[in-house]
Amino acid sequence: MSIHRALFASAFSTEAGRSLGVGLLAIRMYVGGALLVAHAVPKLRELGAGDPHFVHLVATMGFPAPALFAWLAALTQAAGSAALGLGLVTRPAALGVASTLLIGMIGVHHGDAFAVVEAGSAYVAVMLALAMIGPGDLSLDRRIHDALVGPAARR
């Protein structure tokens, strides 16, 4: 591939399409893994151990049945993050994870300095981008799509 093609190829050209697929895979795996390890698993462990901290945070946001909503948020983050890494039901997973992050940012971190919410807002931006762009060719979504409708039905 020439330098010109590498730098300026259309997103729909073969070379750029492959790069886009690899790039989306890297983003999905990193962000999905980071959210799973840093957010979802700690919440699930806390809830499973009976630690009331996360339930209390959910209660302070005014949710009815805060224990139920705490579990729903943690499970949404866990399942959504894992699904993102695999590229499985990517758009709904990204929207589900984005919603839990946005609710946490607004409900818990409203009024905090931008430095506090910066990482969360970056995650939300990535989730919204994945919801709009989709998972790319290197995903289970693509495999399922091709199996159901065939690769000729792309784009």
N, C-alpha and C positions, 0 to 999 in steps of 0.2 A: 504494500500500500504506500502510495506516495505521501510526502509530508502535506501537500496541498489537500489531498483527499482526507487524510487523517484529521486535519484541522477544520476543513470547510465542507465536508460531505453532508448532504441532507440527512436528516434523521430517518428518512425512508430508503436511503441507499443500503445496499447489502452490508458494506463495511460498517457504516454508522449504526445500522440496525443491530448487528452483532454487539457492537460496543454498548448500545443502549440496553440490550438485554443483560449484559454482564454488569453494567452499572446499576441497573435496577435490582439485580440479584444481590449485589454487594450492599446496597442501601437497605433492602428488605432484611437481609440476614443480620446486618449490624444493628439497625434500629430495633428490629423484632427481638433480637437476642438481648440487647441492652435493656429494653423495657421489661422483658421477661425477668432478667436477673436482678435488675435494680429496683423495679417497682412491683411487679406482680407476685413473684415468689415471696418476697418479704411480707407482703400483705397477707398472702395465703397462710404463711407460717404463723404470723401474728394472730390471725383469726382462728386458725386451727388450735393454737395453744390457749385460746380464751383470753388473750390480751385485749383489753377494751380500747386501746388507743385509737385505732382506725375507726372503730364503731363510734367513738366519741366525736371524732372529726366529722363523720357523716351526720351525726345528730346535730352538731352545731350549724350545719348548713340547712337544717330544717326539714330533712327528709323524714317521712313517716317510716316506721319500722327500720331504724338505722342499721340494725344487724343484718337484715335481709339485703338492704341496698349496699352495705359494705361488701357482703359476699358477692353480690351481682357485679359490683365494680371490679373486685379482685379477679373474679372468674372471666369477666369480659377482657380485662387486661391480659390475663394469662393465655386464654384461648386465642384472642386477637393477635397477641405478639407472636405466639407459636405459628399461627396461620400465616402471618406476614412473612416470617422466615421461609416458610414452605411455598409461598405464593399461592395459597389456597383460600378461596373466597376473599381475595385481597381487598376489593373495594368495601364490602361490608365490614371486614375486620378492621380496616384502617379507619372507617367512620366510627365504629364502636370504641376503639382505643382513643381516637381523637376526642370523642364526647366525654369519656371518663377524665382525660387530662384537662380538657377545658373546664369541666365542672370543678375539678380540684383547684385549678388556677383561679377561677372566679370565686369559689366558695371558701377556700382556705387562704389563698395568697393575695386576695384583692388588697390593694393598698401597700403591698410589699414593693421594695425597690425592684427595678427591672432586672438587676443581677440575680435576684431570687427566682424570677419567673422565666428567665432567658432560656434555660434548657427545656423547660416545659413548652414554651412557645415554639422553639425549634422543632421539637417532636411533633407538635400539632401541625406545623407547616409541612413537615415531611408526610404525615398521615394524610393531609388534604391533597398533597401532590400525588401520592400513590392512589388515592381514591379517584383522582381525575385521570391520571396517566394509565393506571393499571399496573399489573405485575411484570410485564415484559415476557419475552419468549421463554426464558429459563424459569418456568414456574409450573406448578401443578395445574393452575387455572388454564394455562395454554394447552397442556396435555389433555385435560378434560374437554376443553373446547374442540380441539382437533379430533378427539375420539368421537364426539357427539355430532359435529357438523362438518368435520374435515378441514384440512389445512387450507384448501382453496377458498374457504369462506372468510379468511382473514381480511380485515380492513375493507 
